[in-house]
Amino acid sequence: MPLGENFDAALSILVAHFVKREDRLNFYQAMCGRLCPNGILINTEISFDLNSQEFPLILKNWEAVQSLMGATPESLANLSLQLREMLSVISPIETESLLNQSGIHLPVRFFQAFMISGWYGIKNSQTD
């Protein structure tokens, strides 16, 4: 969006996991920086603790969903590697921390389906 105009809301739908981990805070800050005071950020992304005990089970379910969507056997065999290295999947705790650091007060996770989570939050008035 052209600079100079701020917005009441910003949406990032299934984009953030494509942003490198080291660039993620800047990504969130750029959106937050374009919000009007008390503007709302809504963000959904693939977010899961890939080192958790639950990951192997959720990965099996994720593979089943991907298979139904037409994934090839080769892509299914590399799914864990894709989540770890090709995408920048981070844990919900890390996502919430980065959202907070970017200027979103108390990000609220309002949605989760398998490894896709969604948050919303209001821009801190101190970050103007």
ABEGO torsion letter per residue (X at the ends): XBBGBBBABBBBBGAAAABBAAAAAAAAAAAAAABBBGBBBBBBBBBBBAABAAAAAAAAAAAAAAAAAGBBAAAAAAAAAAAAAABBBBBAAAAAAAAAAAGBBGBBBABBBEABBBBBBBBBAAAX
